[in-house]
Amino acid sequence: MVIEDIGNAYNSTITLENPCLGAKSFSSTLDLQSKSIDEVLMVLSSALNLNIKTLTKDTYHIFGECK
C-alpha cells in the first residue's frame, strides 16, 4: 500500500478517513530519499484529489472521496 510505504519511509503515522482511500492507485518515480514527506504528500494529494491534514510533526490524516 502506497500510504503505508510512505509512512514507513519517513517513520511517520498516516491515517485514512476511509480505508478505500488506501486502495487508490498511484505510480511515480519520486525519490523518497530526496524529498520531504510534505513534498511527497503534496504530490499524492494533487494526483489523487485528496486532502491531507498535518496533526503533529510526524502524524498525518488523509481524507477525500473514494472514486
N, CA, C and O atoms as a CHARMM CRD file, in Angstrom:
* protein
*
  268
    1    1 MET  N      0.84700  -1.16700   0.00000 PROA 1      0.00000
    2    1 MET  CA     0.00000   0.00000   0.00000 PROA 1      0.00000
    3    1 MET  C      0.90100   1.24100   0.00000 PROA 1      0.00000
    4    1 MET  O      1.83500   1.33000   0.79600 PROA 1      0.00000
    5    2 VAL  N      0.62700   2.17500  -0.87200 PROA 2      0.00000
    6    2 VAL  CA     1.43100   3.37600  -1.02500 PROA 2      0.00000
    7    2 VAL  C      1.51400   4.16600   0.28100 PROA 2      0.00000
    8    2 VAL  O      2.59700   4.59500   0.67800 PROA 2      0.00000
    9    3 ILE  N      0.39000   4.35700   0.94200 PROA 3      0.00000
   10    3 ILE  CA     0.34300   5.15000   2.17000 PROA 3      0.00000
   11    3 ILE  C      1.22400   4.52200   3.24400 PROA 3      0.00000
   12    3 ILE  O      1.97500   5.22100   3.92400 PROA 3      0.00000
   13    4 GLU  N      1.13400   3.23900   3.39400 PROA 4      0.00000
   14    4 GLU  CA     1.93500   2.53000   4.38800 PROA 4      0.00000
   15    4 GLU  C      3.42300   2.64100   4.05900 PROA 4      0.00000
   16    4 GLU  O      4.24100   2.84300   4.95700 PROA 4      0.00000
   17    5 ASP  N      3.77800   2.51100   2.78600 PROA 5      0.00000
   18    5 ASP  CA     5.17300   2.63700   2.36700 PROA 5      0.00000
   19    5 ASP  C      5.73000   4.02200   2.66600 PROA 5      0.00000
   20    5 ASP  O      6.86700   4.15200   3.12100 PROA 5      0.00000
   21    6 ILE  N      4.93500   5.05300   2.41300 PROA 6      0.00000
   22    6 ILE  CA     5.37800   6.42400   2.69300 PROA 6      0.00000
   23    6 ILE  C      5.56000   6.61400   4.20000 PROA 6      0.00000
   24    6 ILE  O      6.56200   7.17400   4.64300 PROA 6      0.00000
   25    7 GLY  N      4.59500   6.14900   4.97600 PROA 7      0.00000
   26    7 GLY  CA     4.70900   6.25000   6.42800 PROA 7      0.00000
   27    7 GLY  C      5.96200   5.56400   6.94600 PROA 7      0.00000
   28    7 GLY  O      6.66900   6.10900   7.79300 PROA 7      0.00000
   29    8 ASN  N      6.23600   4.37400   6.44000 PROA 8      0.00000
   30    8 ASN  CA     7.42600   3.63400   6.85900 PROA 8      0.00000
   31    8 ASN  C      8.71000   4.33900   6.43700 PROA 8      0.00000
   32    8 ASN  O      9.67100   4.39300   7.20400 PROA 8      0.00000
   33    9 ALA  N      8.72800   4.87400   5.23100 PROA 9      0.00000
   34    9 ALA  CA     9.92600   5.54200   4.72000 PROA 9      0.00000
   35    9 ALA  C     10.29200   6.76900   5.55500 PROA 9      0.00000
   36    9 ALA  O     11.47000   7.09600   5.69500 PROA 9      0.00000
   37   10 TYR  N      9.30200   7.43800   6.10100 PROA 10     0.00000
   38   10 TYR  CA     9.53900   8.66500   6.87000 PROA 10     0.00000
   39   10 TYR  C      9.30100   8.48500   8.36700 PROA 10     0.00000
   40   10 TYR  O      9.27900   9.46300   9.11400 PROA 10     0.00000
   41   11 ASN  N      9.12500   7.24100   8.80700 PROA 11     0.00000
   42   11 ASN  CA     8.88000   6.95800  10.20800 PROA 11     0.00000
   43   11 ASN  C      7.73900   7.83100  10.74300 PROA 11     0.00000
   44   11 ASN  O      7.84400   8.43700  11.80900 PROA 11     0.00000
   45   12 SER  N      6.66200   7.87600   9.97900 PROA 12     0.00000
   46   12 SER  CA     5.50200   8.70300  10.30700 PROA 12     0.00000
   47   12 SER  C      4.23700   7.85600  10.33200 PROA 12     0.00000
   48   12 SER  O      4.19400   6.75200   9.78900 PROA 12     0.00000
   49   13 THR  N      3.22100   8.39400  10.96900 PROA 13     0.00000
   50   13 THR  CA     1.92000   7.73700  11.00800 PROA 13     0.00000
   51   13 THR  C      0.97700   8.48000  10.08000 PROA 13     0.00000
   52   13 THR  O      0.80300   9.69400  10.18800 PROA 13     0.00000
   53   14 ILE  N      0.37000   7.73500   9.16600 PROA 14     0.00000
   54   14 ILE  CA    -0.58900   8.31700   8.22900 PROA 14     0.00000
   55   14 ILE  C     -1.88500   7.53100   8.36500 PROA 14     0.00000
   56   14 ILE  O     -1.92100   6.32400   8.12500 PROA 14     0.00000
   57   15 THR  N     -2.94800   8.22800   8.75200 PROA 15     0.00000
   58   15 THR  CA    -4.24600   7.58100   8.89800 PROA 15     0.00000
   59   15 THR  C     -5.15900   8.00500   7.75200 PROA 15     0.00000
   60   15 THR  O     -4.99100   9.06900   7.15700 PROA 15     0.00000
   61   16 LEU  N     -6.11000   7.15600   7.46700 PROA 16     0.00000
   62   16 LEU  CA    -7.06500   7.40800   6.38600 PROA 16     0.00000
   63   16 LEU  C     -8.46000   7.58400   6.96700 PROA 16     0.00000
   64   16 LEU  O     -8.87500   6.82600   7.84300 PROA 16     0.00000
   65   17 GLU  N     -9.17700   8.58100   6.48000 PROA 17     0.00000
   66   17 GLU  CA   -10.56100   8.78700   6.89400 PROA 17     0.00000
   67   17 GLU  C    -11.40300   7.56100   6.54000 PROA 17     0.00000
   68   17 GLU  O    -12.27800   7.15200   7.30300 PROA 17     0.00000
   69   18 ASN  N    -11.12500   6.99000   5.38000 PROA 18     0.00000
   70   18 ASN  CA   -11.86200   5.83900   4.88400 PROA 18     0.00000
   71   18 ASN  C    -10.85300   4.85700   4.29800 PROA 18     0.00000
   72   18 ASN  O    -10.01800   5.26700   3.49200 PROA 18     0.00000
   73   19 PRO  N    -10.89300   3.59100   4.66500 PROA 19     0.00000
   74   19 PRO  CA    -9.92800   2.61600   4.14200 PROA 19     0.00000
   75   19 PRO  C     -9.87400   2.53900   2.62200 PROA 19     0.00000
   76   19 PRO  O     -8.84200   2.16700   2.06300 PROA 19     0.00000
   77   20 CYS  N    -10.96100   2.88200   1.94700 PROA 20     0.00000
   78   20 CYS  CA   -10.95900   2.80000   0.48700 PROA 20     0.00000
   79   20 CYS  C     -9.94900   3.77500  -0.12200 PROA 20     0.00000
   80   20 CYS  O     -9.52200   3.57900  -1.26000 PROA 20     0.00000
   81   21 LEU  N     -9.56300   4.81100   0.60700 PROA 21     0.00000
   82   21 LEU  CA    -8.56700   5.75300   0.08900 PROA 21     0.00000
   83   21 LEU  C     -7.21100   5.07100  -0.10400 PROA 21     0.00000
   84   21 LEU  O     -6.43200   5.45800  -0.97500 PROA 21     0.00000
   85   22 GLY  N     -6.94100   4.07200   0.70100 PROA 22     0.00000
   86   22 GLY  CA    -5.69400   3.32400   0.57300 PROA 22     0.00000
   87   22 GLY  C     -5.64200   2.44700  -0.65100 PROA 22     0.00000
   88   22 GLY  O     -4.57000   1.97500  -1.02900 PROA 22     0.00000
   89   23 ALA  N     -6.77500   2.21900  -1.27900 PROA 23     0.00000
   90   23 ALA  CA    -6.82600   1.37900  -2.47400 PROA 23     0.00000
   91   23 ALA  C     -6.62900   2.17800  -3.75600 PROA 23     0.00000
   92   23 ALA  O     -6.55900   1.60200  -4.84200 PROA 23     0.00000
   93   24 LYS  N     -6.53900   3.50200  -3.63700 PROA 24     0.00000
   94   24 LYS  CA    -6.33300   4.32100  -4.83900 PROA 24     0.00000
   95   24 LYS  C     -4.97700   3.99500  -5.44600 PROA 24     0.00000
   96   24 LYS  O     -3.99700   3.76900  -4.73600 PROA 24     0.00000
   97   25 SER  N     -4.94400   3.97600  -6.75600 PROA 25     0.00000
   98   25 SER  CA    -3.72800   3.63100  -7.48200 PROA 25     0.00000
   99   25 SER  C     -2.87200   4.86700  -7.73200 PROA 25     0.00000
  100   25 SER  O     -3.38300   5.93900  -8.05700 PROA 25     0.00000
  101   26 PHE  N     -1.56400   4.69800  -7.57400 PROA 26     0.00000
  102   26 PHE  CA    -0.63400   5.80300  -7.80500 PROA 26     0.00000
  103   26 PHE  C      0.69600   5.23100  -8.24200 PROA 26     0.00000
  104   26 PHE  O      1.22000   4.30200  -7.62800 PROA 26     0.00000
  105   27 SER  N      1.24000   5.79500  -9.31000 PROA 27     0.00000
  106   27 SER  CA     2.54300   5.36700  -9.80400 PROA 27     0.00000
  107   27 SER  C      3.39900   6.60400 -10.02200 PROA 27     0.00000
  108   27 SER  O      2.95700   7.58700 -10.61800 PROA 27     0.00000
  109   28 SER  N      4.63000   6.54000  -9.53000 PROA 28     0.00000
  110   28 SER  CA     5.50800   7.69800  -9.64100 PROA 28     0.00000
  111   28 SER  C      6.95700   7.26200  -9.54600 PROA 28     0.00000
  112   28 SER  O      7.26400   6.16700  -9.07400 PROA 28     0.00000
  113   29 THR  N      7.82400   8.12100  -9.99300 PROA 29     0.00000
  114   29 THR  CA     9.25200   7.87100  -9.87500 PROA 29     0.00000
  115   29 THR  C      9.87100   8.77500  -8.81400 PROA 29     0.00000
  116   29 THR  O     11.06700   9.06000  -8.85900 PROA 29     0.00000
  117   30 LEU  N      9.05500   9.22700  -7.86000 PROA 30     0.00000
  118   30 LEU  CA     9.56600  10.07600  -6.79100 PROA 30     0.00000
  119   30 LEU  C     10.67800   9.37100  -6.02600 PROA 30     0.00000
  120   30 LEU  O     10.54300   8.20600  -5.65100 PROA 30     0.00000
  121   31 ASP  N     11.76200  10.07300  -5.80100 PROA 31     0.00000
  122   31 ASP  CA    12.85400   9.55900  -4.98700 PROA 31     0.00000
  123   31 ASP  C     12.57800   9.98900  -3.55500 PROA 31     0.00000
  124   31 ASP  O     12.81200  11.14200  -3.19300 PROA 31     0.00000
  125   32 LEU  N     12.08300   9.07200  -2.74400 PROA 32     0.00000
  126   32 LEU  CA    11.67800   9.41200  -1.38800 PROA 32     0.00000
  127   32 LEU  C     12.83200   9.94100  -0.54800 PROA 32     0.00000
  128   32 LEU  O     12.60900  10.70800   0.38800 PROA 32     0.00000
  129   33 GLN  N     14.05100   9.54700  -0.86300 PROA 33     0.00000
  130   33 GLN  CA    15.18000   9.99000  -0.06300 PROA 33     0.00000
  131   33 GLN  C     15.54800  11.44400  -0.33100 PROA 33     0.00000
  132   33 GLN  O     16.20400  12.07300   0.49900 PROA 33     0.00000
  133   34 SER  N     15.14100  11.98500  -1.46300 PROA 34     0.00000
  134   34 SER  CA    15.49800  13.36900  -1.77500 PROA 34     0.00000
  135   34 SER  C     14.34400  14.33900  -1.54600 PROA 34     0.00000
  136   34 SER  O     14.50500  15.54100  -1.76200 PROA 34     0.00000
  137   35 LYS  N     13.20000  13.85500  -1.12200 PROA 35     0.00000
  138   35 LYS  CA    12.01200  14.68700  -0.89700 PROA 35     0.00000
  139   35 LYS  C     11.58400  14.59900   0.55900 PROA 35     0.00000
  140   35 LYS  O     11.78000  13.57600   1.21400 PROA 35     0.00000
  141   36 SER  N     11.00300  15.67300   1.05500 PROA 36     0.00000
  142   36 SER  CA    10.42800  15.64000   2.40000 PROA 36     0.00000
  143   36 SER  C      9.07400  14.93800   2.33000 PROA 36     0.00000
  144   36 SER  O      8.48200  14.82300   1.25700 PROA 36     0.00000
  145   37 ILE  N      8.59800  14.47800   3.46000 PROA 37     0.00000
  146   37 ILE  CA     7.28200  13.83600   3.47800 PROA 37     0.00000
  147   37 ILE  C      6.20800  14.83000   3.04300 PROA 37     0.00000
  148   37 ILE  O      5.23900  14.44300   2.38900 PROA 37     0.00000
  149   38 ASP  N      6.36700  16.09900   3.39700 PROA 38     0.00000
  150   38 ASP  CA     5.38400  17.09800   2.98500 PROA 38     0.00000
  151   38 ASP  C      5.33200  17.23100   1.46500 PROA 38     0.00000
  152   38 ASP  O      4.25300  17.38500   0.89300 PROA 38     0.00000
  153   39 GLU  N      6.49200  17.17300   0.80800 PROA 39     0.00000
  154   39 GLU  CA     6.52100  17.24800  -0.66100 PROA 39     0.00000
  155   39 GLU  C      5.86100  16.01900  -1.27400 PROA 39     0.00000
  156   39 GLU  O      5.09700  16.13700  -2.23200 PROA 39     0.00000
  157   40 VAL  N      6.15000  14.85200  -0.73100 PROA 40     0.00000
  158   40 VAL  CA     5.57200  13.60900  -1.25000 PROA 40     0.00000
  159   40 VAL  C      4.05800  13.61400  -1.07500 PROA 40     0.00000
  160   40 VAL  O      3.32400  13.25100  -1.99400 PROA 40     0.00000
  161   41 LEU  N      3.59200  14.02400   0.10000 PROA 41     0.00000
  162   41 LEU  CA     2.15400  14.04200   0.35000 PROA 41     0.00000
  163   41 LEU  C      1.44900  15.09300  -0.50600 PROA 41     0.00000
  164   41 LEU  O      0.29100  14.91100  -0.88200 PROA 41     0.00000
  165   42 MET  N      2.14100  16.19100  -0.81600 PROA 42     0.00000
  166   42 MET  CA     1.55100  17.20800  -1.68600 PROA 42     0.00000
  167   42 MET  C      1.35000  16.64600  -3.09500 PROA 42     0.00000
  168   42 MET  O      0.31500  16.89200  -3.71500 PROA 42     0.00000
  169   43 VAL  N      2.32300  15.89900  -3.60100 PROA 43     0.00000
  170   43 VAL  CA     2.20000  15.27300  -4.91800 PROA 43     0.00000
  171   43 VAL  C      1.05800  14.26100  -4.90300 PROA 43     0.00000
  172   43 VAL  O      0.23400  14.23300  -5.81700 PROA 43     0.00000
  173   44 LEU  N      1.01300  13.44200  -3.87700 PROA 44     0.00000
  174   44 LEU  CA    -0.04400  12.43900  -3.74300 PROA 44     0.00000
  175   44 LEU  C     -1.41000  13.10600  -3.66900 PROA 44     0.00000
  176   44 LEU  O     -2.36100  12.65600  -4.30700 PROA 44     0.00000
  177   45 SER  N     -1.50400  14.16200  -2.90100 PROA 45     0.00000
  178   45 SER  CA    -2.75100  14.88900  -2.74900 PROA 45     0.00000
  179   45 SER  C     -3.23700  15.44300  -4.08300 PROA 45     0.00000
  180   45 SER  O     -4.41500  15.32500  -4.41900 PROA 45     0.00000
  181   46 SER  N     -2.33600  16.03900  -4.83100 PROA 46     0.00000
  182   46 SER  CA    -2.70400  16.61200  -6.13500 PROA 46     0.00000
  183   46 SER  C     -3.09600  15.53500  -7.13700 PROA 46     0.00000
  184   46 SER  O     -4.08400  15.67400  -7.85800 PROA 46     0.00000
  185   47 ALA  N     -2.32400  14.47500  -7.17300 PROA 47     0.00000
  186   47 ALA  CA    -2.55900  13.41700  -8.15900 PROA 47     0.00000
  187   47 ALA  C     -3.85400  12.66000  -7.90900 PROA 47     0.00000
  188   47 ALA  O     -4.52900  12.24700  -8.85300 PROA 47     0.00000
  189   48 LEU  N     -4.20400  12.47600  -6.63600 PROA 48     0.00000
  190   48 LEU  CA    -5.37100  11.65500  -6.30200 PROA 48     0.00000
  191   48 LEU  C     -6.55000  12.46600  -5.77100 PROA 48     0.00000
  192   48 LEU  O     -7.54700  11.89900  -5.32300 PROA 48     0.00000
  193   49 ASN  N     -6.43600  13.77400  -5.82300 PROA 49     0.00000
  194   49 ASN  CA    -7.50000  14.66600  -5.35400 PROA 49     0.00000
  195   49 ASN  C     -7.88300  14.35800  -3.90300 PROA 49     0.00000
  196   49 ASN  O     -9.05000  14.13400  -3.58200 PROA 49     0.00000
  197   50 LEU  N     -6.86600  14.35500  -3.04100 PROA 50     0.00000
  198   50 LEU  CA    -7.06000  14.07700  -1.62200 PROA 50     0.00000
  199   50 LEU  C     -6.72000  15.30500  -0.80300 PROA 50     0.00000
  200   50 LEU  O     -6.04900  16.21700  -1.28600 PROA 50     0.00000
  201   51 ASN  N     -7.17800  15.32900   0.42400 PROA 51     0.00000
  202   51 ASN  CA    -6.83000  16.38800   1.36700 PROA 51     0.00000
  203   51 ASN  C     -5.99000  15.76800   2.46800 PROA 51     0.00000
  204   51 ASN  O     -6.26800  14.66300   2.93400 PROA 51     0.00000
  205   52 ILE  N     -4.96700  16.49000   2.87400 PROA 52     0.00000
  206   52 ILE  CA    -4.07000  15.97700   3.90700 PROA 52     0.00000
  207   52 ILE  C     -3.96800  17.01000   5.01800 PROA 52     0.00000
  208   52 ILE  O     -3.70600  18.18900   4.78000 PROA 52     0.00000
  209   53 LYS  N     -4.18400  16.53100   6.24100 PROA 53     0.00000
  210   53 LYS  CA    -4.08900  17.39800   7.40400 PROA 53     0.00000
  211   53 LYS  C     -2.90800  16.92900   8.25600 PROA 53     0.00000
  212   53 LYS  O     -2.80000  15.74900   8.59200 PROA 53     0.00000
  213   54 THR  N     -2.03100  17.86500   8.59600 PROA 54     0.00000
  214   54 THR  CA    -0.91300  17.54900   9.47500 PROA 54     0.00000
  215   54 THR  C     -1.41600  17.65800  10.91000 PROA 54     0.00000
  216   54 THR  O     -1.87800  18.71600  11.34000 PROA 54     0.00000
  217   55 LEU  N     -1.32200  16.55200  11.64600 PROA 55     0.00000
  218   55 LEU  CA    -1.79400  16.52500  13.03200 PROA 55     0.00000
  219   55 LEU  C     -0.67300  16.84900  14.01400 PROA 55     0.00000
  220   55 LEU  O     -0.87600  17.59500  14.97300 PROA 55     0.00000
  221   56 THR  N      0.50200  16.29100  13.77300 PROA 56     0.00000
  222   56 THR  CA     1.70500  16.58400  14.54900 PROA 56     0.00000
  223   56 THR  C      2.87700  16.55500  13.57600 PROA 56     0.00000
  224   56 THR  O      2.68800  16.38100  12.37200 PROA 56     0.00000
  225   57 LYS  N      4.06800  16.72100  14.09200 PROA 57     0.00000
  226   57 LYS  CA     5.27000  16.73200  13.24600 PROA 57     0.00000
  227   57 LYS  C      5.39000  15.47600  12.37100 PROA 57     0.00000
  228   57 LYS  O      5.89600  15.54100  11.25000 PROA 57     0.00000
  229   58 ASP  N      4.93000  14.35500  12.88100 PROA 58     0.00000
  230   58 ASP  CA     5.07200  13.10800  12.12400 PROA 58     0.00000
  231   58 ASP  C      3.77600  12.29000  12.05400 PROA 58     0.00000
  232   58 ASP  O      3.80800  11.06600  11.92000 PROA 58     0.00000
  233   59 THR  N      2.64800  12.98000  12.14600 PROA 59     0.00000
  234   59 THR  CA     1.34800  12.31100  12.04000 PROA 59     0.00000
  235   59 THR  C      0.46300  13.08400  11.07100 PROA 59     0.00000
  236   59 THR  O      0.29900  14.29900  11.18600 PROA 59     0.00000
  237   60 TYR  N     -0.10600  12.35200  10.11000 PROA 60     0.00000
  238   60 TYR  CA    -0.92000  12.95900   9.05800 PROA 60     0.00000
  239   60 TYR  C     -2.23400  12.20400   8.92400 PROA 60     0.00000
  240   60 TYR  O     -2.31000  11.00800   9.20600 PROA 60     0.00000
  241   61 HSD  N     -3.27200  12.92300   8.48900 PROA 61     0.00000
  242   61 HSD  CA    -4.56600  12.31500   8.25900 PROA 61     0.00000
  243   61 HSD  C     -5.00000  12.65400   6.83400 PROA 61     0.00000
  244   61 HSD  O     -4.98700  13.82000   6.43800 PROA 61     0.00000
  245   62 ILE  N     -5.38200  11.63900   6.06900 PROA 62     0.00000
  246   62 ILE  CA    -5.78700  11.82100   4.68400 PROA 62     0.00000
  247   62 ILE  C     -7.28500  11.60300   4.56600 PROA 62     0.00000
  248   62 ILE  O     -7.83200  10.62800   5.08000 PROA 62     0.00000
  249   63 PHE  N     -7.93900  12.53500   3.87700 PROA 63     0.00000
  250   63 PHE  CA    -9.37700  12.40500   3.66600 PROA 63     0.00000
  251   63 PHE  C     -9.72300  12.85800   2.25400 PROA 63     0.00000
  252   63 PHE  O     -8.97400  13.60400   1.62400 PROA 63     0.00000
  253   64 GLY  N    -10.85300  12.40200   1.77800 PROA 64     0.00000
  254   64 GLY  CA   -11.32100  12.71700   0.43600 PROA 64     0.00000
  255   64 GLY  C    -12.33200  11.67600  -0.00800 PROA 64     0.00000
  256   64 GLY  O    -12.78000  10.84500   0.78300 PROA 64     0.00000
  257   65 GLU  N    -12.68100  11.73200  -1.27000 PROA 65     0.00000
  258   65 GLU  CA   -13.68100  10.80800  -1.80600 PROA 65     0.00000
  259   65 GLU  C    -13.02000   9.56300  -2.39200 PROA 65     0.00000
  260   65 GLU  O    -11.91500   9.62200  -2.93200 PROA 65     0.00000
  261   66 CYS  N    -13.70300   8.46700  -2.27600 PROA 66     0.00000
  262   66 CYS  CA   -13.22100   7.18900  -2.81900 PROA 66     0.00000
  263   66 CYS  C    -13.83600   6.94500  -4.19100 PROA 66     0.00000
  264   66 CYS  O    -14.75100   6.13300  -4.32600 PROA 66     0.00000
  265   67 LYS  N    -13.35100   7.62600  -5.18400 PROA 67     0.00000
  266   67 LYS  CA   -13.88500   7.43600  -6.54000 PROA 67     0.00000
  267   67 LYS  C    -12.83800   6.85400  -7.42500 PROA 67     0.00000
  268   67 LYS  O    -13.08900   6.61900  -8.60700 PROA 67     0.00000
